[in-house]
Amino acid sequence: METNDHQAGYQCIGCGALIQTESPDRFGYLPASAFKKGLEKGDFYCQRCFRLRHYNELSDLELDEDFFLDKLRKITDDQALIIHVIDIFDIEGSLLTSLPRLLGQDNIIVIANKVDLLPKSVNRSRLTHWLMQYIRSLGLKPKQVILASGKQANGIEGLVEVINHFIQDRDIYLVGITNVGKSTLLNRLIQHYGGDQEVITTSNHPGTTLDLIRIPLSEEYGLVDTPGFVKKDQWAHYLSRRSYGQVIPQKPIKPRVFQLNPKQTLFLAGLCQIDFVEGERTSFILNVANDLYLHRSKLEKAADFYKAHCDDLLMPPTAKERSLIPQWQAHHLTVKSDQDLVIPGLGWIAVNERVQVNVQLPKGMVPVVRPSMI
């Protein structure tokens, strides 16, 4: 995927790609005239990062998963501390339980990012304890769990304390899947340590960081940003940035409550269908993005409603996006009053009574039942 026209090893400080001036459709492209200006200024942003920073435009590139795995394997050569950034709103989808096997080490600290999106009433200490227990139950055994918000700078002090402790004798790598806010957190850390503001390119588009980016914090060791690990079953791979903005929370979520009887259906826009199959009348409490359209229907009329409104009310996805999404697959689940029903990438649902549901999602996306987080 790399070319032989890299300009003397110069690196884009936004995404980490090696600068090259010959191939606009490859990583690190920069017009020759802009490269000369970069030489004068002493820094480089590739054309892709320049357009993202100044015009909020991000050109699509074909990103091979092997490309990301190859970059992550380099960590095994360095006895480093791993800071694994996850999305508090998508724990199951963003947690890399294979991380110790993938990297050959288990010296891991988990940063649960985007905590600012949870209702303000959530007890942080209780949530931290819950996260540690739940993550361990999934097979990952971190040394510590820290709640943080790169957007609001919450929890940065705890992260800085960890970094200052371990940076004395090793490098520290930030690892996570795409869209967990890893680069936003790193920008906060760079600002804390006196660097330029917003050095690393950030966006909600997969694959923004394309190479290892090292920020020296001492004479020997530094903080290393890694490419986001690409998971093909993320909504971001099927939806436009506009549609994706309706799916992921932008502000603290406000739980929405539906009183449902058996044989009723809930649509989460046109992305998921939840059929209440059996149980007593109860509340379905949805913790999803405030802008995500929700609709209640009778189960017997659900198919007709979807067919009639998939191109207006039940969006996203748009018709074009829907053509890219795999066919829906049904999952039959039982959910108790002390459990959450997790809808991958969309949020979670709590109930007041034991219920049986059918959850229809694109093939490859699997709903999860877990102990209640809130």
Disulfide bonds with the S-S distance in Angstrom:
none
